[in-house]
Amino acid sequence: MSTLDILSEDEQFVVSTVRDFVDTEVKPVVQELEHSDTYPEALIEQMKRLGIFGLAVPEEFGGTPVSMPCYVLVTEELSRGWMSLAGAMGGHTVVAKLLLHFGTEEQKRRYLPKLATGEIRATMALTEPGGGSDLQAMRTSARRATDGYVVNGSKTWITNSRRSGLIALMCKTDPAASPAHKGISILLVEHGPGLTVSRDLPKLGYKGVESCELSFDDYRAPSDAVLGGAEGRGFAQMMKGLETGRLQVAARALGVGRAAFEDSLAYAQERETFGEPIWKHQSIGNHLADMATSLTAARQLTLYAAKEAEAGRRVDMEAGMAKLFASETAMTIALNAMRIHGGYGYSTEFDVERYFRDAPLMIVGEGTNEIQRGVIASQLVKRGGLDA
């Protein structure tokens, strides 16, 4: 059975359309764009026209909503072409879902129609230079003023932060709150005086899209900028949002792993040594078998978590498992793809070295895999083990 068989005909068409876009528009230009670290303006515009930025937005707000399994498979296809393209819509989708689930009616009407078309693109700002994965230790604060909030602090590793018109900013509206998470809120902020993109971070991979540091220096946000209209709910809101984010990162890993596998399978049939295709050599054949097996397992684990999320169930453990396993799988496949390609795997003329540079991001992004293991372990204890 094809993986797409789990989707409706309409959703199968969505995935197939994105697959064709990747094959005809992305693959011919990705190497040049990636090596020059060029922002893919033309590809982003095509993604807007395809409706990719509206996949989490209801029709009443102008979106083309799809199920979570469909979203996962669309993300995989984009990443198969270029992981950075999936990054350009990852945080955007999380913010759209945050607005949908927690936003006030006015916030939804203001932002969701423009998010659906990609006219406004969104990102989330969580990580701080000194905090890493410890979100409750954040120092960015939003102090109440007569006309709203005054924000001070800094964030780092914020994808798309130069080009995003909307930023879901995690900050402390009550620094004295105990426990700390009860003092955290999400502010919906836009670029303006007091908000500076202080620098672009140099990266091993994940080229094309920007990852930046943000500085807030007496930035003023209106009083209605708090997501949902009530302070102190931001930590729980973002933890729910990160379930989507981790599924998206798992799907990105699937795309990178699949691209590395497909390139390796093709190369192993074309390349000959000792008078026969190299796939017939046991060591190469074993690599291919292990790649395909682990990739299939990672996809099934990710789709299982996606189906649970679609059913409305809590999936912090399931999404964590998917992100953990899929990202480690992608890293292993990328390394073995280099082994199969030999010297060519180390050459910038082949795509394999890009997969090897992109794959580590999924291991450390959206909560490191060490954090995922902690989430999984605590949920196993809380739930009394795995469901039968």
C-alpha positions as CSV (number, residue, x, y, z in Angstrom):
1,M,0.0,0.0,0.0
2,S,1.3,3.5,-0.9
3,T,1.8,5.9,2.0
4,L,-0.6,8.3,0.3
5,D,-3.4,5.8,0.6
6,I,-4.0,7.0,4.2
7,L,-5.1,10.4,2.7
8,S,-8.2,11.5,0.9
9,E,-8.1,12.0,-2.8
10,D,-7.9,15.7,-2.3
11,E,-5.0,15.4,0.1
12,Q,-3.2,13.0,-2.2
13,F,-3.4,15.6,-4.9
14,V,-1.9,18.2,-2.5
15,V,1.1,16.0,-1.8
16,S,1.5,15.0,-5.5
17,T,1.4,18.7,-6.5
18,V,4.2,19.5,-4.0
19,R,6.2,16.5,-5.2
20,D,6.0,17.8,-8.8
21,F,7.0,21.3,-7.6
22,V,10.1,19.8,-5.9
23,D,11.1,17.8,-9.0
24,T,10.5,20.4,-11.6
25,E,11.3,23.7,-9.8
26,V,13.4,23.0,-6.7
27,K,15.9,20.3,-7.6
28,P,17.2,22.1,-10.8
29,V,18.2,25.2,-8.8
30,V,18.8,24.0,-5.2
31,Q,22.6,23.4,-5.5
32,E,23.3,26.9,-6.8
33,L,21.0,28.6,-4.2
34,E,22.3,26.6,-1.4
35,H,26.0,27.0,-2.1
36,S,25.6,30.8,-2.6
37,D,23.4,31.0,0.6
38,T,20.8,32.8,-1.5
39,Y,17.3,33.4,-0.1
40,P,14.9,31.5,-2.4
41,E,12.5,34.3,-3.2
42,A,11.1,32.8,-6.4
43,L,10.5,29.4,-4.8
44,I,8.8,31.0,-1.8
45,E,6.5,32.9,-4.1
46,Q,5.5,29.6,-5.8
47,M,4.9,28.1,-2.4
48,K,2.5,30.9,-1.7
49,R,0.6,30.3,-4.9
50,L,0.4,26.6,-4.1
51,G,-1.2,27.4,-0.8
52,I,1.5,25.9,1.3
53,F,1.4,28.7,3.9
54,G,-2.3,28.1,4.5
55,L,-2.2,24.4,5.2
56,A,-3.1,25.0,8.9
57,V,-5.6,27.8,8.3
58,P,-9.4,27.1,8.1
59,E,-11.3,27.9,4.9
60,E,-13.2,30.7,6.7
61,F,-10.0,32.6,7.0
62,G,-8.9,31.8,3.4
63,G,-6.8,28.7,4.0
64,T,-6.6,25.3,2.5
65,P,-6.5,23.1,5.7
66,V,-5.2,19.6,5.6
67,S,-4.9,16.8,8.1
68,M,-1.7,16.4,10.2
69,P,-0.7,13.3,8.2
70,C,-1.0,15.3,5.0
71,Y,1.0,18.1,6.5
72,V,3.7,15.7,7.5
73,L,4.0,14.3,4.0
74,V,4.0,17.7,2.4
75,T,6.9,18.7,4.7
76,E,8.7,15.5,3.8
77,E,8.4,16.3,0.0
78,L,9.7,19.9,0.5
79,S,12.6,18.6,2.5
80,R,13.4,16.0,-0.1
81,G,14.1,18.9,-2.4
82,W,15.6,21.3,0.1
83,M,15.2,21.2,3.8
84,S,15.4,25.0,4.0
85,L,12.0,25.3,2.2
86,A,10.3,23.3,4.9
87,G,12.0,25.6,7.4
88,A,10.4,28.6,5.7
89,M,7.0,27.2,6.5
90,G,7.6,25.4,9.8
91,G,7.4,28.1,12.4
92,H,4.8,29.8,10.3
93,T,2.5,26.8,10.7
94,V,3.1,26.6,14.4
95,V,2.1,30.2,14.8
96,A,-1.0,29.7,12.7
97,K,-2.1,26.8,14.9
98,L,-1.4,28.8,18.0
99,L,-3.7,31.6,16.7
100,L,-6.3,29.0,15.7
101,H,-6.3,27.2,19.1
102,F,-5.7,30.1,21.5
103,G,-6.1,33.4,19.7
104,T,-8.9,35.8,20.4
105,E,-11.5,36.3,17.6
106,E,-9.9,39.7,16.8
107,Q,-6.4,38.2,16.6
108,K,-7.7,35.4,14.3
109,R,-9.4,37.9,12.0
110,R,-6.4,40.2,12.0
111,Y,-3.7,37.6,11.1
112,L,-5.0,34.3,9.8
113,P,-6.2,35.5,6.4
114,K,-2.8,37.1,5.7
115,L,-1.0,34.0,7.0
116,A,-3.0,31.8,4.7
117,T,-1.8,33.5,1.6
118,G,1.7,34.1,2.8
119,E,1.3,37.8,2.6
120,I,2.4,37.8,6.2
121,R,4.7,35.0,7.3
122,A,5.2,34.2,10.9
123,T,7.9,32.8,13.2
124,M,8.2,32.0,16.9
125,A,10.9,33.4,19.2
126,L,11.7,31.1,22.1
127,T,15.4,30.4,22.5
128,E,17.7,32.9,24.3
129,P,21.5,33.2,24.1
130,G,22.0,32.0,27.6
131,G,19.0,29.7,28.0
132,G,19.1,27.0,25.3
133,S,16.4,24.5,26.0
134,D,15.5,25.8,29.4
135,L,12.6,28.0,28.4
136,Q,11.5,28.8,31.9
137,A,14.8,30.5,32.6
138,M,14.2,33.1,29.9
139,R,15.0,36.7,30.7
140,T,13.1,38.6,28.0
141,S,10.4,40.5,29.9
142,A,7.3,42.5,29.0
143,R,6.5,45.1,31.6
144,R,3.0,46.6,31.7
145,A,2.8,50.2,30.8
146,T,-0.2,52.6,30.4
147,D,-0.6,51.8,26.7
148,G,0.5,48.2,26.6
149,Y,3.9,46.5,27.2
150,V,7.5,47.5,27.2
151,V,9.7,44.5,26.0
152,N,13.4,44.1,26.7
153,G,15.6,41.1,26.1
154,S,17.1,39.0,23.3
155,K,16.3,35.8,21.3
156,T,18.6,33.7,19.1
157,W,18.3,31.1,16.4
158,I,15.1,32.7,15.1
159,T,14.4,31.4,11.6
160,N,12.9,33.8,9.0
161,S,13.1,36.6,11.5
162,R,14.0,39.3,9.0
163,R,11.2,38.4,6.6
164,S,8.5,37.4,9.1
165,G,5.8,40.0,9.6
166,L,4.5,38.4,12.8
167,I,6.6,37.0,15.7
168,A,5.1,34.9,18.5
169,L,7.4,36.0,21.3
170,M,7.7,34.0,24.5
171,C,8.5,36.4,27.4
172,K,7.9,36.9,31.1
173,T,5.0,39.2,31.9
174,D,5.5,38.3,35.6
175,P,9.1,37.6,36.4
176,A,8.3,36.9,40.1
177,A,5.8,34.2,39.4
178,S,6.2,30.8,41.1
179,P,6.4,28.4,39.5
180,A,8.2,30.3,36.8
181,H,6.0,29.0,33.9
182,K,3.0,30.8,35.3
183,G,4.6,34.1,34.6
184,I,5.2,33.4,30.9
185,S,3.1,34.8,28.0
186,I,3.2,34.8,24.2
187,L,3.1,38.3,22.7
188,L,2.2,38.7,19.0
189,V,4.7,41.3,17.9
190,E,5.6,42.9,14.6
191,H,8.7,44.7,13.4
192,G,9.1,48.3,14.6
193,P,11.1,50.7,16.8
194,G,12.9,48.9,19.6
195,L,13.1,45.5,17.7
196,T,16.4,44.9,15.9
197,V,17.6,41.9,14.0
198,S,21.1,42.2,15.5
199,R,22.9,39.6,13.4
200,D,22.6,36.6,11.1
201,L,24.1,33.4,12.5
202,P,26.6,31.6,10.3
203,K,25.5,28.0,9.9
204,L,27.0,24.6,8.8
205,G,23.9,23.9,6.7
206,Y,20.3,25.1,6.5
207,K,21.3,27.7,4.0
208,G,19.1,30.2,2.2
209,V,16.8,31.0,5.0
210,E,18.0,33.3,7.7
211,S,18.5,32.4,11.4
212,C,19.1,35.5,13.5
213,E,19.4,37.1,16.9
214,L,16.7,39.5,17.9
215,S,17.2,42.4,20.3
216,F,14.3,44.1,22.1
217,D,15.2,47.5,23.6
218,D,12.1,49.2,25.1
219,Y,10.0,47.7,22.3
220,R,6.4,48.7,22.7
221,A,3.6,46.2,22.2
222,P,-0.1,47.0,22.4
223,S,-2.2,45.7,25.3
224,D,-4.1,43.3,23.0
225,A,-0.8,41.6,21.8
226,V,-1.1,38.8,24.4
227,L,-2.1,35.6,22.7
228,G,-5.6,34.7,23.9
229,G,-5.9,38.0,25.8
230,A,-4.8,36.6,29.2
231,E,-1.3,36.6,30.7
232,G,0.4,33.6,32.2
233,R,-0.7,31.0,29.7
234,G,2.2,31.2,27.2
235,F,4.2,28.2,28.4
236,A,1.3,25.8,28.1
237,Q,0.3,27.3,24.8
238,M,3.8,27.0,23.3
239,M,4.2,23.4,24.6
240,K,1.1,22.5,22.6
241,G,2.6,24.4,19.6
242,L,5.8,22.5,19.9
243,E,3.9,19.2,19.3
244,T,3.3,20.5,15.8
245,G,6.8,21.8,15.6
246,R,8.4,18.5,16.5
247,L,6.3,16.6,14.0
248,Q,7.4,19.1,11.4
249,V,11.1,18.6,12.3
250,A,10.5,14.8,12.2
251,A,9.1,15.2,8.7
252,R,12.0,17.4,7.6
253,A,14.3,14.6,8.7
254,L,12.3,12.1,6.7
255,G,12.8,14.3,3.6
256,V,16.5,14.6,4.0
257,G,16.9,10.9,4.8
258,R,14.8,10.0,1.8
259,A,16.7,12.2,-0.5
260,A,20.0,10.7,0.7
261,F,18.6,7.2,0.3
262,E,17.2,7.8,-3.2
263,D,20.5,9.3,-4.4
264,S,22.4,6.3,-2.9
265,L,20.1,3.7,-4.5
266,A,20.4,5.3,-7.9
267,Y,24.2,5.7,-7.6
268,A,24.7,2.1,-6.4
269,Q,23.0,0.9,-9.6
270,E,25.0,3.1,-11.9
271,R,28.5,2.8,-10.4
272,E,30.4,-0.3,-11.2
273,T,33.5,-1.8,-9.5
274,F,35.1,-5.2,-10.2
275,G,32.7,-5.6,-13.1
276,E,29.4,-5.3,-11.4
277,P,27.1,-2.6,-9.9
278,I,28.2,-1.7,-6.4
279,W,24.8,-2.5,-4.9
280,K,25.7,-6.2,-5.4
281,H,28.7,-5.9,-3.0
282,Q,27.4,-7.1,0.3
283,S,28.6,-4.1,2.3
284,I,26.8,-1.6,0.0
285,G,23.7,-3.7,-0.2
286,N,23.5,-3.9,3.6
287,H,23.7,-0.2,3.8
288,L,20.9,0.2,1.4
289,A,18.7,-2.4,3.2
290,D,19.3,-0.7,6.6
291,M,18.6,2.8,5.1
292,A,15.3,1.7,3.6
293,T,14.2,-0.2,6.8
294,S,15.0,2.6,9.2
295,L,13.5,5.2,6.9
296,T,10.2,3.2,6.6
297,A,10.1,2.8,10.4
298,A,10.7,6.5,11.0
299,R,7.9,7.5,8.5
300,Q,5.4,5.1,10.2
301,L,6.3,6.4,13.7
302,T,5.9,10.0,12.4
303,L,2.6,9.2,10.8
304,Y,1.4,7.5,13.9
305,A,2.1,10.6,16.0
306,A,0.4,12.7,13.3
307,K,-2.7,10.6,13.3
308,E,-2.9,10.8,17.1
309,A,-2.5,14.6,16.9
310,E,-5.2,14.8,14.2
311,A,-7.5,12.9,16.6
312,G,-7.0,15.6,19.1
313,R,-4.9,13.7,21.6
314,R,-1.9,14.9,23.5
315,V,1.2,13.8,21.6
316,D,4.2,15.4,23.4
317,M,5.6,11.9,23.9
318,E,4.6,10.6,20.4
319,A,5.9,13.7,18.6
320,G,9.1,13.5,20.7
321,M,9.6,9.9,19.7
322,A,9.1,10.7,16.1
323,K,11.4,13.7,16.2
324,L,14.1,11.6,18.1
325,F,14.0,8.6,15.8
326,A,13.6,10.3,12.5
327,S,16.4,12.8,13.1
328,E,18.8,10.1,14.3
329,T,17.8,8.0,11.3
330,A,18.4,10.9,8.8
331,M,21.9,11.5,10.3
332,T,22.8,7.9,9.9
333,I,21.5,7.7,6.4
334,A,23.3,10.8,5.4
335,L,26.6,9.4,6.7
336,N,26.1,6.1,4.9
337,A,25.1,7.9,1.7
338,M,28.6,9.4,1.8
339,R,30.1,6.0,2.3
340,I,28.2,4.6,-0.7
341,H,29.3,7.6,-2.9
342,G,32.9,7.3,-1.8
343,G,34.9,10.3,-2.8
344,Y,32.0,11.8,-4.7
345,G,30.0,12.0,-1.4
346,Y,32.5,14.5,-0.2
347,S,32.3,16.6,-3.4
348,T,30.2,19.7,-3.5
349,E,29.2,18.7,-7.0
350,F,26.9,16.1,-5.5
351,D,24.0,16.7,-3.2
352,V,25.1,14.1,-0.6
353,E,27.4,16.6,1.3
354,R,24.4,18.9,1.7
355,Y,22.3,16.2,3.3
356,F,25.2,15.5,5.7
357,R,25.3,19.2,6.6
358,D,21.5,19.6,6.9
359,A,20.7,16.5,8.9
360,P,22.3,17.6,12.3
361,L,19.9,20.5,12.6
362,M,17.0,18.1,13.2
363,I,18.9,16.5,16.1
364,V,19.4,19.8,17.9
365,G,16.4,21.9,16.6
366,E,13.0,22.2,18.3
367,G,14.3,20.8,21.5
368,T,17.5,18.7,21.4
369,N,17.2,14.9,21.2
370,E,18.5,14.8,24.8
371,I,15.4,16.9,25.8
372,Q,13.2,14.6,23.8
373,R,14.4,11.6,25.7
374,G,13.6,13.4,28.9
375,V,10.1,14.2,27.7
376,I,9.6,10.6,26.6
377,A,10.8,9.1,29.9
378,S,8.7,11.5,32.1
379,Q,5.6,10.7,30.0
380,L,6.2,7.0,30.2
381,V,6.2,7.2,34.0
382,K,3.2,9.6,34.1
383,R,1.2,7.4,31.7
384,G,2.3,4.1,33.3
385,G,4.2,2.9,30.2
386,L,3.1,2.5,26.6
387,D,-0.5,2.0,25.6
388,A,-1.3,-1.5,24.7
